[in-house]
């Protein structure tokens, strides 16, 4: 480690974090995504919580561990989801769109504007209720498709139009 706090290579040179490129400022997604994911989580956990509590009451003994385990997993996910959403961000660079996400398993997807084939904006009923939409970028290679969840609908439409315009400009320049 250097005094600047950056990791170093074997010869003492400072290296940059590959998930935080120099000169790039990432835009976070909307907090409405936290609400949408928490509602979905709670709806998913209703049946397991009720079932494990009923099992614990009816059987007793070791079966009482089941509701405690289910509630512990639920509590952990309630803590984790806001952290996951805070880790999602995107940035519009001169030639590329960068999308990063993840806490433990981090990823940074770089999509060149000239490689975009089309851009989708999606919002299900819960997303619309929470005021968020998802922008999905499609390229010729399925591995480089990128998704930006949790954008306010107006920002999703603006980003879709801007990415489409930049993609068309890059293709016209070829």
N, C-alpha and C positions, 0 to 999 in steps of 0.2 A: 504494500500500500504506500502511496505517496502522501505527502502532506496535504495535497489537494483533495484527498479522499477517493480518488479514482483508482481502480485496480491497476496493477502493473503487469507487464509481461516479464519473462525471465531476465531480460536485459535492463530492466528498470524503467522502460518507457511506459507512460500512462496509456491505458486503453479506455475506450468509451463503452458504455453500456449499449449493446446492440438493439435494445428495445427503447432507447431514448436517443435518437439521432440528433446530432448537433444542429442547432438553428431551427428545429421543428417544434412547434407548439401544438399539442394535441387538444382537441375540443372534447370535453366530456359529454356523455349522453344525459338525457333527462332523468330526474329522480322519479318520474312516473313509471319508469321501467321497474324500479324497486317495488312499487305498489303492485304492478301487474304480476310480477313474479311471486310476491308474497301471497297474493290472493290465490294464484294457481297452486302454490305449495300447500296452503291451508286446505283448499278444496281437495287436493290429492290425499292429504293425510286424515281427513275426517273418518273415512271407513276404517283404516288401520287403527286409529286411536280408539274408536268405539268398539271395534272387534277385539282389540287386545285388552281393553278394560273389562268387557263382558267375559272374555275368557278367564281373566284373572279373578273375577268375582265368582264365576261358576265353578272353576276347577280349584282355585286357591293354590297354596304351596308355591312351587317354582313358577307357576303360570303368572304370578304377580310380577315377575321380572319383565314380562313382555310389554305391559303398558309403560313401565319405566324406561325400557330400551327405546320404544317408539317415541316417547316424549323427549328423550335425550337427543335422538336423531333430529326430531323436529326443532328443538331449541338450537342445535348446532347449525341447521340450515337457515333458521331465522337470523342468526348472527352472520352467516356466510354470504347470503345473497346481497346485502347492501355493499359488502366489500367487493364482490365480483362485479357489480354494476359500476362502482367507482373506478375499477381497473379498465373499463372499456373507453376507448377514445379513438378519434380519427383526426387526420390532418391532411389538408390539401397542399401538396408541394407543387413546384413548377411543372414537373413532368409526371408525377405519380400521386395516387391517393394511398395514404398509409392508414391501416387499421390495426390497433393493438388491443389485446385483451388477455385476461388471465392473471392469477395471483401466484400460484405455485407453478403451474405449467403455462408460461407466458408465450404469446405468439405475436409477431408483427408481420402483417401481410402488406406487401407493396404491390399495387396494381397500376401499371402504366396506363395513362389515359388513352393512348393509341390502341391498346389491346382490348378495351371494353367493347363488347358487342351490344349489350343493352342493359338498362338499369330498371329494376322493379321497385315499387313502393308498396308494401303490404301492411295491413292493420286488421287484426281480428276484432271481434266484439269487445273483448276485455282490453285490448290495446287501445281501441277508440275511447272506451270509458275512462281509461287512465291517461289519455291524451298523448299517446306515443304511436309511432309507426316504425317500420323497418325498411331500410334501403338495402337492396341486394344487387350486387354488380356481377354480371356474367361475362366471362371471357371465353376464348376458344378452348382453353385448358381448364378442366373442372377443378384442378388443384388450386388455381389462383382466384376462384370466385371468392368474393368477400361479402360479409353481411355486417351492417351497422344497425343494431337494434336500439330502440329507446329514444328515437329522435322525435321532437315535437312535429306534428304533421306539416306545419308551414316550413320548418327547416328541412324536413325530408323532401318536400316538393322542390324547394330551392336547390338542395344538393343534387337531386335527380336532374333538374334542368341544367345546372352548372356542369355536372359530370358529362351529360350528354353533349353539351356544346363543346366542352374541351375534347371529348373523344372524337367528335366530328372534325374539329379543327386539326387534330393530330393525324387523322386519316387523310384529310385533304392535303396535308403537308407531305405525305408519302409520295 
